[in-house]
Amino acid sequence: MSEPLAGRTAIVTGASRGIGLAAAAALHDAGANVVLTARTEEAARAAADSVGPRALGIGAHATDEDLARACVERTVEAFGSVDVLVNNAGTNPAYGPVLAQDHGRFAKTLDVNLWAPILWSRLVVDAWMGEHGGSIVNTASIGGLSVGPDLGIYHVSKAALIHLTKQLAIELAPSIRVNAVAPGVVRTKLAEALWKEHEGAVVERTPLARIGEPDDVGAAVLFLASSASSWITGETLVIDGGQMIGSGAAADALAARVEG
């Protein structure tokens, strides 16, 4: 079995389940040492145990700078490098119309979805990538490329993350590549309440006729993290089974209601 990331080390934030866990598993299967973070040490360790022998779980809330720095330092101490960073941690407490949100929900959404990728990117660049190079992959959303009801603040945060991806790609080139994935409707626990009762309708609006699985996104993260994408930077790869092109406004409206 090919191991394109053998000898490399990756950090995946928000990796206790769903897309983050799938991405960590894909990187591990490709030969990488993988550090999985979660809000609690217990959740991070359990996730790492499920991934494999070269996985390490570390409790580190995405926006806690001290814990993030300690995580990066521990990663370098344990494995000798940080070659890949997957900024996957995300949140959406601001459900409903944009003008109905308070500052607290706005700030939490932007802190986790936008500031945390900036924070973690700076830390890994300072600790390793600035001198040795590497790859950063941000988890955005098709919501950052479209509009729809109820998730406006979330969509704004992901649109900003897509723009940040381009900005960092320019600033960190040529030794560090920065790209993003934009998932559509993916079968995750976080999104279960939004698709479980109308899965048939979701499938009907998806040209590839199924809801996405976390592994679909994990495979895309691996591609962007590896040398297979060595001449790609500043790009956002949509992984949605064709949902954005499938049914026009109807597909966009449905995608706006579902967290990948």
C-alpha positions as CSV (number, residue, x, y, z in Angstrom):
1,M,0.0,0.0,0.0
2,S,1.4,3.4,-1.0
3,E,2.2,5.8,1.8
4,P,2.8,9.2,0.3
5,L,3.0,10.9,3.7
6,A,5.4,8.4,5.3
7,G,7.7,10.3,7.7
8,R,5.4,13.4,7.7
9,T,3.4,14.7,10.6
10,A,-0.1,16.3,10.5
11,I,-2.2,18.1,13.0
12,V,-6.0,18.0,12.6
13,T,-8.1,20.3,14.7
14,G,-11.6,19.4,15.7
15,A,-10.9,15.7,14.9
16,S,-12.9,13.8,17.5
17,R,-15.6,12.8,14.9
18,G,-17.0,13.5,11.5
19,I,-14.9,15.1,8.8
20,G,-12.0,15.8,11.1
21,L,-11.7,12.2,12.2
22,A,-12.1,11.0,8.6
23,A,-9.3,13.3,7.5
24,A,-7.0,12.2,10.3
25,A,-7.6,8.5,9.4
26,A,-6.9,9.2,5.7
27,L,-3.6,11.0,6.6
28,H,-2.7,8.2,8.9
29,D,-3.4,5.5,6.3
30,A,-1.1,7.5,4.0
31,G,1.7,7.0,6.4
32,A,1.6,10.2,8.4
33,N,2.0,10.6,12.1
34,V,-1.3,12.4,13.1
35,V,-2.2,14.6,16.1
36,L,-5.9,14.9,16.7
37,T,-7.3,17.7,18.8
38,A,-10.6,18.1,20.5
39,R,-12.1,20.2,23.2
40,T,-11.4,17.5,25.8
41,E,-8.4,15.3,26.3
42,E,-10.6,12.3,26.6
43,A,-12.3,12.8,23.3
44,A,-9.0,13.5,21.5
45,R,-7.4,10.3,22.9
46,A,-10.4,8.2,22.1
47,A,-10.3,9.4,18.5
48,A,-6.6,8.9,18.2
49,D,-7.0,5.3,19.5
50,S,-9.5,4.6,16.8
51,V,-7.2,5.9,14.1
52,G,-4.1,3.9,14.7
53,P,-0.6,3.5,16.3
54,R,0.9,6.7,14.9
55,A,-2.0,8.9,16.2
56,L,-1.8,11.1,19.3
57,G,-4.8,12.8,20.9
58,I,-4.4,16.2,22.6
59,G,-7.1,18.2,24.2
60,A,-6.9,21.8,22.8
61,H,-9.9,24.1,22.2
62,A,-9.3,25.7,18.8
63,T,-9.3,29.2,20.1
64,D,-7.2,28.7,23.2
65,E,-3.8,30.1,22.2
66,D,-1.9,28.6,25.2
67,L,-3.3,25.1,24.5
68,A,-2.8,25.5,20.8
69,R,0.8,26.5,21.3
70,A,1.4,23.6,23.7
71,C,-0.2,21.2,21.2
72,V,2.2,22.3,18.4
73,E,5.2,22.1,20.7
74,R,4.2,18.7,21.9
75,T,3.8,17.6,18.3
76,V,7.3,18.7,17.3
77,E,8.7,17.0,20.4
78,A,6.9,13.7,19.7
79,F,7.4,13.5,16.0
80,G,10.0,16.0,15.0
81,S,8.0,18.1,12.5
82,V,4.6,19.6,11.6
83,D,4.3,19.1,7.8
84,V,0.5,19.3,7.5
85,L,-2.1,21.4,9.3
86,V,-5.8,20.7,8.8
87,N,-7.9,23.6,10.2
88,N,-11.1,21.6,10.7
89,A,-12.6,22.9,13.9
90,G,-15.9,24.7,13.3
91,T,-19.1,25.8,15.0
92,N,-22.4,27.4,14.3
93,P,-24.3,28.8,17.3
94,A,-25.8,31.6,15.3
95,Y,-28.8,29.9,13.7
96,G,-31.5,32.2,12.1
97,P,-31.5,35.5,10.3
98,V,-28.4,37.5,10.4
99,L,-30.0,40.5,12.0
100,A,-31.5,38.4,14.7
101,Q,-28.0,37.4,16.0
102,D,-26.3,38.9,19.0
103,H,-22.6,39.8,19.3
104,G,-21.8,36.8,21.4
105,R,-23.0,34.3,18.8
106,F,-21.4,36.3,16.0
107,A,-18.1,36.5,17.9
108,K,-18.0,32.8,18.8
109,T,-18.7,31.8,15.2
110,L,-15.9,34.0,13.8
111,D,-13.5,33.1,16.6
112,V,-13.7,29.4,15.8
113,N,-14.3,29.4,12.1
114,L,-11.9,32.2,11.1
115,W,-9.6,33.3,14.0
116,A,-8.6,29.7,14.9
117,P,-7.2,28.9,11.5
118,I,-5.2,32.1,11.6
119,L,-3.9,31.2,15.1
120,W,-3.0,27.6,14.3
121,S,-1.4,28.5,11.0
122,R,0.8,31.1,12.7
123,L,1.9,28.6,15.3
124,V,2.9,25.8,12.9
125,V,4.6,28.3,10.6
126,D,6.7,29.6,13.5
127,A,7.4,26.1,14.9
128,W,8.3,24.3,11.6
129,M,6.8,25.2,8.3
130,G,8.3,28.6,8.0
131,E,11.8,26.9,7.6
132,H,10.8,23.6,6.2
133,G,7.7,24.1,4.2
134,G,4.4,22.2,4.4
135,S,0.7,22.2,3.5
136,I,-2.3,23.8,5.2
137,V,-5.9,22.7,4.4
138,N,-8.9,24.6,5.7
139,T,-12.4,23.1,6.1
140,A,-14.8,25.6,4.5
141,S,-18.3,24.8,3.2
142,I,-20.4,25.3,0.1
143,G,-22.2,27.8,2.3
144,G,-19.2,30.0,1.8
145,L,-19.9,30.0,-1.9
146,S,-23.6,30.5,-1.9
147,V,-26.4,32.1,0.2
148,G,-29.5,30.8,1.9
149,P,-31.7,31.1,5.0
150,D,-30.8,30.6,8.7
151,L,-27.0,30.1,8.5
152,G,-26.0,33.5,7.3
153,I,-23.3,34.2,10.0
154,Y,-21.9,30.7,9.4
155,H,-21.8,31.3,5.7
156,V,-20.1,34.6,6.1
157,S,-17.4,33.0,8.3
158,K,-16.8,30.3,5.7
159,A,-16.7,32.8,2.9
160,A,-14.1,34.7,4.9
161,L,-12.2,31.5,5.4
162,I,-12.1,30.9,1.6
163,H,-10.7,34.4,1.1
164,L,-8.2,33.8,4.0
165,T,-7.1,30.7,2.2
166,K,-6.2,32.7,-0.9
167,Q,-4.5,35.4,1.2
168,L,-2.3,33.0,3.1
169,A,-1.5,31.1,-0.1
170,I,0.1,34.4,-1.4
171,E,1.8,35.3,1.9
172,L,3.3,31.8,2.6
173,A,4.3,30.8,-0.9
174,P,6.4,29.2,-2.3
175,S,7.3,26.8,0.5
176,I,3.9,26.4,2.1
177,R,0.7,25.6,0.1
178,V,-2.7,26.7,1.5
179,N,-5.9,25.2,0.1
180,A,-9.5,24.5,1.3
181,V,-12.2,22.0,1.0
182,A,-15.8,23.0,0.7
183,P,-18.1,20.1,1.7
184,G,-21.8,19.9,0.9
185,V,-24.3,17.7,2.7
186,V,-22.2,15.2,4.6
187,R,-23.5,12.5,6.9
188,T,-22.1,13.7,10.2
189,K,-23.5,13.7,13.7
190,L,-23.5,17.5,13.8
191,A,-25.8,17.7,10.7
192,E,-28.0,14.7,11.5
193,A,-31.0,16.7,12.6
194,L,-30.9,18.7,9.5
195,W,-31.0,15.9,6.9
196,K,-32.1,12.7,8.7
197,E,-35.8,13.3,8.3
198,H,-35.6,14.3,4.7
199,E,-32.7,12.3,3.3
200,G,-34.7,11.4,0.2
201,A,-35.1,15.1,-0.7
202,V,-31.4,15.7,-0.2
203,V,-30.5,12.8,-2.5
204,E,-33.0,14.0,-5.2
205,R,-31.2,17.3,-5.3
206,T,-27.7,15.7,-5.6
207,P,-26.6,14.6,-9.1
208,L,-24.5,11.8,-7.7
209,A,-27.6,10.6,-5.8
210,R,-26.3,10.2,-2.3
211,I,-25.4,12.1,0.8
212,G,-21.7,12.6,1.2
213,E,-19.7,10.6,3.8
214,P,-16.9,12.0,6.0
215,D,-14.5,9.8,4.1
216,D,-15.3,11.6,0.8
217,V,-14.0,14.8,2.4
218,G,-11.1,13.0,4.1
219,A,-9.8,11.8,0.7
220,A,-9.9,15.3,-0.6
221,V,-8.0,16.6,2.4
222,L,-5.3,13.9,1.8
223,F,-5.0,15.0,-1.9
224,L,-4.5,18.6,-0.9
225,A,-2.0,17.7,1.8
226,S,0.1,15.4,-0.4
227,S,2.5,16.0,-3.2
228,A,-0.2,14.9,-5.6
229,S,-1.4,18.5,-5.4
230,S,2.1,20.0,-5.4
231,W,1.2,22.7,-8.0
232,I,-2.1,23.7,-6.3
233,T,-2.4,26.6,-3.9
234,G,-5.0,29.1,-2.9
235,E,-7.8,26.9,-4.2
236,T,-11.1,25.7,-2.7
237,L,-12.1,22.2,-3.7
238,V,-15.9,21.6,-3.6
239,I,-17.0,18.1,-2.5
240,D,-20.7,18.1,-2.7
241,G,-21.8,15.4,-5.2
242,G,-22.9,18.1,-7.6
243,Q,-25.3,19.8,-5.1
244,M,-24.3,23.3,-6.1
245,I,-25.0,22.6,-9.8
246,G,-27.8,20.1,-9.4
247,S,-31.1,22.0,-8.9
248,G,-30.3,25.7,-9.0
249,A,-32.0,27.7,-6.2
250,A,-33.7,24.6,-4.7
251,A,-30.3,23.0,-4.2
252,D,-28.8,26.1,-2.8
253,A,-31.6,26.6,-0.3
254,L,-31.3,23.0,0.9
255,A,-27.5,23.2,1.2
256,A,-27.8,26.4,3.2
257,R,-29.7,24.4,5.9
258,V,-27.2,21.6,6.3
259,E,-23.8,21.6,8.0
260,G,-21.2,19.4,6.4
